[in-house]
Amino acid sequence: MSRSSVLADFGVSASAGAVLQIAHGSVTGDVYSATTSWTSSPLKAASNITFTPKLATSNILLIANFQAYSAATYGYYDFYKDASDIDETYNLSGLSYGLTMIDVTTSWEGKMMTFLDPVAENSTTEKTYSISARGHSASNTHIGNHATLNNQLITIMEIAA
């Protein structure tokens, strides 16, 4: 049994900043859309990563590496999140232009983004995370590159608050 399992099972809290568990997964496929909104016809990667925190008070550190392209002047990227006790969001950071972006003058480009999800719902319900995107104008913005058949990678770390 892992240390984090013991902590959660016995109601013991970990030191602030301690990593309780780590998950890593691939988000596969190439998806694209001409959407310019985080809320109307939003775009997310073709698959998701699920994660269940051990402690309700934890923060979740998200790290994503992926291929990006946009014909929409700029493409903006963020994290997607859903759970049974929150409203689904395609803009987890809440930033209008997301966590990272790509310029139309750039061809395909590898991108990386990180975000510390404070898990405001304070629960241990299963969370679903993915990569989301929108364009600056109504032209296609891509997550993933079908030509190279590469995976988009997401690493999730539960960090004690």
MDTraj code that builds the backbone (N, CA, C; nanometers):
import mdtraj as md
import numpy as np

residues = "MET SER ARG SER SER VAL LEU ALA ASP PHE GLY VAL SER ALA SER ALA GLY ALA VAL LEU GLN ILE ALA HIS GLY SER VAL THR GLY ASP VAL TYR SER ALA THR THR SER TRP THR SER SER PRO LEU LYS ALA ALA SER ASN ILE THR PHE THR PRO LYS LEU ALA THR SER ASN ILE LEU LEU ILE ALA ASN PHE GLN ALA TYR SER ALA ALA THR TYR GLY TYR TYR ASP PHE TYR LYS ASP ALA SER ASP ILE ASP GLU THR TYR ASN LEU SER GLY LEU SER TYR GLY LEU THR MET ILE ASP VAL THR THR SER TRP GLU GLY LYS MET MET THR PHE LEU ASP PRO VAL ALA GLU ASN SER THR THR GLU LYS THR TYR SER ILE SER ALA ARG GLY HIS SER ALA SER ASN THR HIS ILE GLY ASN HIS ALA THR LEU ASN ASN GLN LEU ILE THR ILE MET GLU ILE ALA ALA".split()
xyz = np.array([
    [0.0844, -0.1169, 0.0000],
    [0.0000, 0.0000, 0.0000],
    [0.0890, 0.1233, 0.0000],
    [0.0552, 0.2199, -0.0828],
    [0.1370, 0.3406, -0.0919],
    [0.1143, 0.4318, 0.0275],
    [0.2098, 0.5210, 0.0501],
    [0.2003, 0.6170, 0.1604],
    [0.0745, 0.7010, 0.1471],
    [0.0416, 0.7465, 0.0233],
    [-0.0763, 0.8310, 0.0049],
    [-0.2047, 0.7556, 0.0361],
    [-0.2100, 0.6254, 0.0050],
    [-0.3282, 0.5463, 0.0393],
    [-0.3450, 0.5380, 0.1896],
    [-0.2364, 0.5153, 0.2606],
    [-0.2416, 0.5075, 0.4065],
    [-0.2895, 0.6402, 0.4637],
    [-0.2370, 0.7504, 0.4137],
    [-0.2786, 0.8819, 0.4628],
    [-0.4281, 0.9015, 0.4467],
    [-0.4801, 0.8731, 0.3281],
    [-0.6222, 0.8944, 0.3027],
    [-0.7081, 0.7989, 0.3852],
    [-0.6664, 0.6731, 0.3961],
    [-0.7449, 0.5735, 0.4687],
    [-0.7554, 0.6032, 0.6177],
    [-0.6544, 0.6644, 0.6752],
    [-0.6551, 0.6897, 0.8189],
    [-0.6835, 0.8350, 0.8551],
    [-0.7204, 0.9155, 0.7560],
    [-0.7569, 1.0534, 0.7832],
    [-0.6416, 1.1405, 0.8278],
    [-0.5200, 1.1016, 0.7976],
    [-0.4018, 1.1781, 0.8354],
    [-0.3684, 1.2730, 0.7209],
    [-0.3340, 1.3952, 0.7525],
    [-0.2986, 1.4890, 0.6466],
    [-0.1478, 1.4860, 0.6226],
    [-0.1093, 1.5173, 0.5013],
    [0.0324, 1.5214, 0.4645],
    [0.0833, 1.6638, 0.4791],
    [0.2133, 1.6792, 0.4837],
    [0.2745, 1.8118, 0.4890],
    [0.2388, 1.8896, 0.3634],
    [0.2152, 2.0182, 0.3788],
    [0.1836, 2.1024, 0.2634],
    [0.2943, 2.0914, 0.1598],
    [0.2563, 2.0727, 0.0359],
    [0.3523, 2.0613, -0.0729],
    [0.3954, 1.9195, -0.1040],
    [0.3582, 1.8236, -0.0206],
    [0.3952, 1.6840, -0.0455],
    [0.3173, 1.6301, -0.1655],
    [0.3859, 1.5570, -0.2528],
    [0.3200, 1.4939, -0.3662],
    [0.2592, 1.3630, -0.3167],
    [0.1280, 1.3506, -0.3284],
    [0.0575, 1.2332, -0.2772],
    [0.0454, 1.1226, -0.3808],
    [0.0267, 1.1594, -0.5065],
    [0.0197, 1.0605, -0.6138],
    [0.0428, 1.1298, -0.7475],
    [0.0851, 1.0494, -0.8449],
    [0.1134, 1.0992, -0.9794],
    [0.0468, 1.0063, -1.0795],
    [-0.0127, 1.0649, -1.1820],
    [-0.0684, 0.9873, -1.2929],
    [-0.0159, 1.0478, -1.4223],
    [-0.0002, 0.9642, -1.5219],
    [0.0520, 1.0097, -1.6507],
    [-0.0246, 0.9363, -1.7592],
    [-0.0651, 1.0070, -1.8612],
    [-0.1389, 0.9411, -1.9674],
    [-0.1285, 1.0137, -2.0991],
    [-0.1709, 0.9447, -2.2044],
    [-0.1690, 1.0003, -2.3390],
    [-0.3089, 1.0404, -2.3810],
    [-0.3161, 1.1519, -2.4496],
    [-0.4391, 1.1964, -2.5126],
    [-0.4107, 1.1860, -2.6613],
    [-0.4766, 1.0950, -2.7306],
    [-0.4403, 1.0642, -2.8684],
    [-0.5313, 1.1331, -2.9696],
    [-0.4840, 1.1364, -3.0918],
    [-0.5644, 1.1852, -3.2030],
    [-0.5453, 1.3321, -3.2330],
    [-0.5911, 1.3702, -3.3516],
    [-0.5872, 1.5089, -3.3982],
    [-0.7313, 1.5574, -3.4064],
    [-0.7635, 1.6638, -3.3359],
    [-0.8965, 1.7244, -3.3455],
    [-0.8799, 1.8713, -3.3808],
    [-0.9790, 1.9264, -3.4464],
    [-0.9734, 2.0678, -3.4812],
    [-1.1144, 2.1236, -3.4951],
    [-1.1233, 2.2537, -3.4825],
    [-1.2512, 2.3224, -3.4916],
    [-1.2259, 2.4690, -3.5227],
    [-1.3268, 2.5362, -3.5746],
    [-1.3187, 2.6797, -3.6017],
    [-1.3829, 2.7603, -3.4889],
    [-1.4051, 2.6980, -3.3742],
    [-1.4683, 2.7690, -3.2628],
    [-1.3805, 2.8832, -3.2125],
    [-1.4453, 2.9908, -3.1700],
    [-1.3739, 3.1046, -3.1111],
    [-1.4135, 3.1236, -2.9648],
    [-1.4828, 3.0249, -2.9089],
    [-1.5385, 3.0396, -2.7743],
    [-1.4987, 2.9233, -2.6844],
    [-1.4809, 2.9527, -2.5566],
    [-1.4578, 2.8472, -2.4574],
    [-1.5897, 2.7811, -2.4189],
    [-1.7049, 2.8448, -2.4508],
    [-1.8339, 2.7939, -2.4026],
    [-1.9314, 2.7526, -2.5119],
    [-1.9218, 2.8077, -2.6317],
    [-2.0138, 2.7744, -2.7399],
    [-1.9417, 2.6857, -2.8406],
    [-1.9852, 2.5619, -2.8548],
    [-1.9202, 2.4626, -2.9415],
    [-1.7720, 2.4484, -2.9099],
    [-1.7355, 2.4285, -2.7837],
    [-1.5936, 2.4224, -2.7457],
    [-1.5226, 2.2988, -2.8011],
    [-1.3895, 2.3065, -2.8041],
    [-1.3050, 2.1998, -2.8576],
    [-1.2168, 2.1435, -2.7475],
    [-1.2098, 2.0099, -2.7412],
    [-1.1137, 1.9456, -2.6520],
    [-1.0516, 1.8283, -2.7253],
    [-0.9415, 1.7787, -2.6707],
    [-0.8713, 1.6647, -2.7305],
    [-0.9646, 1.5439, -2.7404],
    [-0.9272, 1.4491, -2.8254],
    [-1.0118, 1.3339, -2.8551],
    [-1.0318, 1.2394, -2.7370],
    [-0.9429, 1.2410, -2.6401],
    [-0.9587, 1.1537, -2.5237],
    [-0.9241, 1.2301, -2.3964],
    [-0.9535, 1.1688, -2.2827],
    [-0.9384, 1.2327, -2.1521],
    [-0.8501, 1.1498, -2.0601],
    [-0.8074, 1.2118, -1.9507],
    [-0.7371, 1.1433, -1.8423],
    [-0.8232, 1.1605, -1.7172],
    [-0.8504, 1.0514, -1.6472],
    [-0.9265, 1.0618, -1.5226],
    [-0.8326, 1.0478, -1.4036],
    [-0.8707, 1.1127, -1.2939],
    [-0.7850, 1.1184, -1.1755],
    [-0.8735, 1.1369, -1.0532],
    [-0.8472, 1.0596, -0.9487],
    [-0.9234, 1.0713, -0.8245],
    [-0.8295, 1.1111, -0.7116],
    [-0.8473, 1.2323, -0.6560],
    [-0.7614, 1.2766, -0.5453],
    [-0.7807, 1.1905, -0.4207],
    [-0.6745, 1.1742, -0.3442],
    [-0.6812, 1.1011, -0.2173],
    [-0.7403, 1.1883, -0.1065],
    [-0.7081, 1.3184, -0.1103],
    [-0.7556, 1.4110, -0.0074],
    [-0.8384, 1.5222, -0.0715],
    [-0.9478, 1.5597, -0.0076],
    [-1.0367, 1.6633, -0.0613],
    [-0.9714, 1.8009, -0.0645],
    [-0.8730, 1.8229, 0.0188],
    [-0.8099, 1.9550, 0.0291],
    [-0.6876, 1.9721, -0.0613],
    [-0.6556, 1.8722, -0.1403],
    [-0.5365, 1.8771, -0.2262],
    [-0.5521, 1.9744, -0.3421],
    [-0.4379, 2.0153, -0.3958],
    [-0.4310, 2.0857, -0.5233],
    [-0.3861, 1.9845, -0.6277],
    [-0.4206, 2.0084, -0.7539],
    [-0.3819, 1.9183, -0.8616],
    [-0.2953, 1.9961, -0.9609],
    [-0.1700, 1.9526, -0.9775],
    [-0.0805, 2.0144, -1.0744],
    [-0.0956, 1.9419, -1.2074],
    [-0.1272, 2.0173, -1.3125],
    [-0.1452, 1.9627, -1.4468],
    [-0.0307, 2.0093, -1.5360],
    [0.0275, 1.9162, -1.6107],
    [0.1345, 1.9468, -1.7057],
    [0.0979, 1.8784, -1.8370],
    [0.0947, 1.9535, -1.9460],
    [0.0602, 1.8954, -2.0763],
    [0.1654, 1.9301, -2.1802],
    [0.1962, 1.8331, -2.2653],
    [0.2831, 1.8511, -2.3818],
    [0.2031, 1.8043, -2.5026],
    [0.1970, 1.8863, -2.6076],
    [0.1131, 1.8510, -2.7219],
    [0.1566, 1.9282, -2.8464],
    [0.1112, 1.8816, -2.9621],
    [0.1337, 1.9503, -3.0887],
    [0.0172, 2.0451, -3.1146],
    [0.0476, 2.1629, -3.1685],
    [-0.0550, 2.2641, -3.1911],
    [-0.0371, 2.3279, -3.3282],
    [-0.1494, 2.3726, -3.3833],
    [-0.1493, 2.4499, -3.5075],
    [-0.2790, 2.5293, -3.5132],
    [-0.2730, 2.6491, -3.5710],
    [-0.3952, 2.7268, -3.5895],
    [-0.3856, 2.8105, -3.7156],
    [-0.4942, 2.8105, -3.7926],
    [-0.5071, 2.8986, -3.9085],
    [-0.5888, 3.0218, -3.8695],
    [-0.6172, 3.0370, -3.7410],
    [-0.7087, 3.1399, -3.6899],
    [-0.6354, 3.2613, -3.6325],
    [-0.5325, 3.3097, -3.6983],
    [-0.4483, 3.4187, -3.6487],
    [-0.3741, 3.3735, -3.5231],
    [-0.4486, 3.3390, -3.4185],
    [-0.3917, 3.2827, -3.2958],
    [-0.4790, 3.1662, -3.2510],
    [-0.4167, 3.0651, -3.1941],
    [-0.4892, 2.9565, -3.1287],
    [-0.4560, 2.9614, -2.9812],
    [-0.5571, 2.9487, -2.8975],
    [-0.5396, 2.9562, -2.7524],
    [-0.5681, 2.8192, -2.6915],
    [-0.4875, 2.7787, -2.5940],
    [-0.4978, 2.6455, -2.5345],
    [-0.5090, 2.6544, -2.3830],
    [-0.5863, 2.5630, -2.3266],
    [-0.6109, 2.5597, -2.1826],
    [-0.6390, 2.4151, -2.1434],
    [-0.6787, 2.3941, -2.0183],
    [-0.7189, 2.2614, -1.9724],
    [-0.8706, 2.2522, -1.9634],
    [-0.9205, 2.1345, -1.9964],
    [-1.0605, 2.0970, -1.9802],
    [-1.0730, 2.0226, -1.8478],
    [-1.1854, 2.0421, -1.7770],
    [-1.2105, 1.9683, -1.6530],
    [-1.3591, 1.9396, -1.6392],
    [-1.3897, 1.8200, -1.5904],
    [-1.5275, 1.7843, -1.5589],
    [-1.5260, 1.6888, -1.4401],
    [-1.6315, 1.6940, -1.3602],
    [-1.6527, 1.6035, -1.2467],
    [-1.8008, 1.6094, -1.2121],
    [-1.8464, 1.5133, -1.1348],
    [-1.9891, 1.5077, -1.1017],
    [-2.0346, 1.6239, -1.0140],
    [-1.9429, 1.6896, -0.9445],
    [-1.9814, 1.7955, -0.8507],
    [-1.9399, 1.9360, -0.8947],
    [-1.9054, 1.9524, -1.0222],
    [-1.8717, 2.0855, -1.0757],
    [-1.9327, 2.1014, -1.2145],
    [-1.9342, 2.2237, -1.2633],
    [-1.9745, 2.2494, -1.4010],
    [-1.8553, 2.2232, -1.4921],
    [-1.8805, 2.1540, -1.6009],
    [-1.7774, 2.1271, -1.7003],
    [-1.7174, 2.2591, -1.7487],
    [-1.5845, 2.2641, -1.7638],
    [-1.5194, 2.3847, -1.8155],
    [-1.4131, 2.3491, -1.9189],
    [-1.4080, 2.4293, -2.0229],
    [-1.3057, 2.4159, -2.1265],
    [-1.1966, 2.5208, -2.1077],
    [-1.2070, 2.5995, -2.0015],
    [-1.1153, 2.7101, -1.9750],
    [-1.0834, 2.7113, -1.8258],
    [-1.0166, 2.6052, -1.7792],
    [-0.9926, 2.5864, -1.6361],
    [-0.9188, 2.7038, -1.5735],
    [-0.8259, 2.7631, -1.6445],
    [-0.7495, 2.8754, -1.5893],
    [-0.8352, 3.0005, -1.5721],
    [-0.9412, 3.0117, -1.6511],
    [-1.0242, 3.1317, -1.6481],
    [-0.9647, 3.2474, -1.7266],
    [-0.8502, 3.2264, -1.7892],
    [-0.7845, 3.3321, -1.8669],
    [-0.8448, 3.3386, -2.0074],
    [-0.8823, 3.4570, -2.0525],
    [-0.9463, 3.4737, -2.1839],
    [-0.8659, 3.4109, -2.2967],
    [-0.7337, 3.4248, -2.2907],
    [-0.6479, 3.3736, -2.3967],
    [-0.5794, 3.2426, -2.3584],
    [-0.6318, 3.1747, -2.2567],
    [-0.5793, 3.0452, -2.2174],
    [-0.4415, 3.0526, -2.1541],
    [-0.3791, 2.9360, -2.1420],
    [-0.2485, 2.9238, -2.0770],
    [-0.1313, 2.9340, -2.1736],
    [-0.1552, 2.9028, -2.3004],
    [-0.0518, 2.9158, -2.4030],
    [-0.1205, 2.9424, -2.5356],
    [-0.0443, 2.9881, -2.6332],
    [-0.1034, 3.0201, -2.7627],
    [-0.0054, 2.9910, -2.8755],
    [-0.0602, 2.9921, -2.9971],
    [0.0217, 2.9734, -3.1165],
    [-0.0187, 3.0795, -3.2183],
    [0.0769, 3.1258, -3.2953],
    [0.0572, 3.2288, -3.3974],
    [0.0401, 3.1611, -3.5332],
    [-0.0463, 3.2146, -3.6184],
    [-0.0721, 3.1552, -3.7497],
    [0.0538, 3.1486, -3.8365],
    [0.1517, 3.2340, -3.8117],
    [0.2748, 3.2317, -3.8916],
    [0.3635, 3.1124, -3.8576],
    [0.3333, 3.0445, -3.7483],
    [0.4082, 2.9263, -3.7064],
    [0.3425, 2.8031, -3.7655],
    [0.4213, 2.7106, -3.8135],
    [0.3653, 2.5838, -3.8571],
    [0.3350, 2.5019, -3.7318],
    [0.3271, 2.3733, -3.7443],
    [0.3041, 2.2885, -3.6274],
    [0.4123, 2.3152, -3.5236],
    [0.3720, 2.3176, -3.4000],
    [0.4658, 2.3504, -3.2927],
    [0.4339, 2.2678, -3.1687],
    [0.5385, 2.2213, -3.1014],
    [0.5202, 2.1548, -2.9730],
    [0.4933, 2.2588, -2.8656],
    [0.3910, 2.2367, -2.7850],
    [0.3546, 2.3311, -2.6791],
    [0.3576, 2.2588, -2.5449],
    [0.3767, 2.3369, -2.4403],
    [0.3699, 2.2850, -2.3038],
    [0.2921, 2.3856, -2.2210],
    [0.2084, 2.3359, -2.1317],
    [0.1396, 2.4259, -2.0396],
    [0.1257, 2.3578, -1.9041],
    [0.1232, 2.4388, -1.8003],
    [0.1047, 2.3896, -1.6638],
    [-0.0016, 2.4740, -1.5955],
    [-0.0699, 2.4125, -1.4991],
    [-0.1699, 2.4849, -1.4214],
    [-0.1896, 2.4124, -1.2889],
    [-0.2021, 2.4894, -1.1811],
    [-0.2312, 2.4324, -1.0497],
    [-0.3803, 2.4490, -1.0236],
    [-0.4534, 2.3384, -1.0318],
    [-0.5980, 2.3390, -1.0067],
    [-0.6191, 2.3372, -0.8557],
    [-0.6793, 2.4420, -0.7989],
    [-0.6980, 2.4465, -0.6538],
    [-0.8097, 2.3552, -0.6033],
    [-0.8796, 2.2860, -0.6930],
    [-0.9886, 2.1948, -0.6592],
    [-1.0831, 2.2625, -0.5592],
    [-1.1416, 2.3726, -0.6042],
    [-1.2302, 2.4532, -0.5191],
    [-1.3488, 2.3746, -0.4651],
    [-1.3855, 2.2659, -0.5328],
    [-1.4991, 2.1852, -0.4863],
    [-1.4656, 2.1030, -0.3620],
    [-1.3377, 2.0980, -0.3231],
    [-1.2939, 2.0247, -0.2027],
    [-1.3573, 1.8866, -0.1924],
    [-1.3312, 1.8036, -0.2918],
    [-1.3884, 1.6691, -0.2898],
    [-1.2904, 1.5677, -0.3473],
    [-1.3206, 1.4428, -0.3239],
    [-1.2402, 1.3338, -0.3786],
    [-1.3142, 1.2636, -0.4921],
    [-1.4069, 1.3340, -0.5578],
    [-1.4735, 1.2751, -0.6735],
    [-1.3749, 1.2647, -0.7897],
    [-1.3987, 1.1679, -0.8766],
    [-1.3138, 1.1500, -0.9937],
    [-1.3205, 1.2738, -1.0829],
    [-1.2047, 1.3208, -1.1274],
    [-1.1936, 1.4371, -1.2158],
    [-1.1521, 1.3887, -1.3547],
    [-1.2040, 1.4536, -1.4562],
    [-1.1657, 1.4259, -1.5940],
    [-1.0941, 1.5483, -1.6486],
    [-0.9726, 1.5284, -1.7001],
    [-0.8930, 1.6385, -1.7550],
    [-0.8574, 1.6097, -1.9006],
    [-0.8423, 1.7171, -1.9779],
    [-0.7980, 1.7058, -2.1163],
    [-0.7401, 1.8409, -2.1588],
    [-0.7026, 1.8511, -2.2844],
    [-0.6518, 1.9750, -2.3426],
    [-0.7654, 2.0376, -2.4225],
    [-0.7848, 2.1682, -2.4087],
    [-0.8903, 2.2377, -2.4821],
    [-0.8302, 2.3523, -2.5629],
    [-0.9073, 2.4009, -2.6603],
    [-0.8560, 2.5072, -2.7474],
    [-0.9695, 2.5900, -2.8055],
    [-0.9333, 2.7097, -2.8483],
    [-1.0234, 2.7947, -2.9269],
    [-0.9370, 2.8822, -3.0162],
    [-0.9960, 2.9311, -3.1248],
    [-0.9242, 3.0197, -3.2144],
    [-0.9578, 3.1652, -3.1881],
    [-0.8713, 3.2531, -3.2358],
    [-0.8949, 3.3972, -3.2265],
    [-0.9997, 3.4400, -3.3294],
    [-0.9963, 3.3749, -3.4458],
    [-1.0947, 3.3983, -3.5512],
    [-1.1478, 3.2623, -3.5966],
    [-1.2500, 3.2637, -3.6808],
    [-1.3200, 3.1404, -3.7179],
    [-1.2460, 3.0602, -3.8254],
    [-1.1273, 3.0140, -3.7930],
    [-1.0518, 2.9209, -3.8771],
    [-1.0038, 2.8078, -3.7869],
    [-0.9668, 2.6960, -3.8471],
    [-0.9358, 2.5771, -3.7676],
    [-0.8164, 2.5940, -3.6740],
    [-0.8373, 2.5498, -3.5504],
    [-0.7329, 2.5388, -3.4493],
    [-0.7225, 2.3909, -3.4141],
    [-0.6011, 2.3370, -3.4134],
    [-0.5785, 2.1934, -3.3930],
    [-0.5189, 2.1632, -3.2554],
    [-0.5569, 2.0472, -3.2027],
    [-0.4897, 1.9836, -3.0890],
    [-0.4396, 1.8507, -3.1430],
    [-0.3093, 1.8306, -3.1450],
    [-0.2530, 1.7067, -3.1987],
    [-0.2241, 1.7193, -3.3472],
    [-0.1351, 1.6347, -3.3958],
    [-0.0932, 1.6362, -3.5354],
    [-0.1116, 1.4971, -3.5930],
    [-0.2077, 1.4815, -3.6845],
    [-0.2366, 1.3503, -3.7422],
    [-0.1220, 1.2964, -3.8267],
    [-0.0426, 1.3835, -3.8853],
    [0.0651, 1.3402, -3.9747],
    [0.1756, 1.2660, -3.9001],
    [0.2044, 1.3071, -3.7778],
    [0.3126, 1.2428, -3.7032],
    [0.2614, 1.1364, -3.6069],
    [0.1313, 1.1245, -3.5966],
    [0.0688, 1.0257, -3.5080],
    [0.1250, 1.0324, -3.3662],
    [0.1542, 1.1529, -3.3229],
    [0.2100, 1.1686, -3.1886],
    [0.0999, 1.1741, -3.0837],
    [0.1381, 1.1472, -2.9624],
    [0.0448, 1.1577, -2.8510],
    [0.0613, 1.2919, -2.7826],
    [-0.0460, 1.3380, -2.7254],
    [-0.0395, 1.4513, -2.6354],
    [-0.0287, 1.3902, -2.4960],
    [0.0606, 1.4398, -2.4150],
    [0.0862, 1.3805, -2.2837],
    [0.0376, 1.4722, -2.1726],
    [-0.0271, 1.4135, -2.0736],
    [-0.0693, 1.4883, -1.9554],
    [-0.0149, 1.4173, -1.8319],
    [0.0512, 1.4939, -1.7459],
    [0.0965, 1.4446, -1.6161],
    [0.0152, 1.5171, -1.5100],
    [-0.0344, 1.4412, -1.4134],
    [-0.1173, 1.4959, -1.3058],
    [-0.0516, 1.4603, -1.1729],
    [-0.0329, 1.5602, -1.0871],
    [0.0240, 1.5381, -0.9537],
    [-0.0703, 1.5935, -0.8481],
    [-0.1035, 1.5104, -0.7518],
    [-0.1820, 1.5577, -0.6379],
    [-0.0847, 1.6114, -0.5336],
    [-0.1055, 1.7357, -0.4929],
    [-0.0163, 1.8020, -0.3981],
    [-0.0953, 1.8424, -0.2744],
    [-0.0468, 1.8003, -0.1579],
    [-0.1151, 1.8331, -0.0323],
    [-0.1159, 1.9843, -0.0109],
    [-0.2307, 2.0355, 0.0297],
    [-0.2440, 2.1805, 0.0537],
    [-0.1975, 2.2159, 0.1937],
])
top = md.Topology()
chain = top.add_chain()
for i, resn in enumerate(residues, 1):
    res = top.add_residue(resn, chain, resSeq=i)
    for name in ("N", "CA", "C"):
        top.add_atom(name, md.element.get_by_symbol(name[0]), res)
traj = md.Trajectory(xyz[None], top)
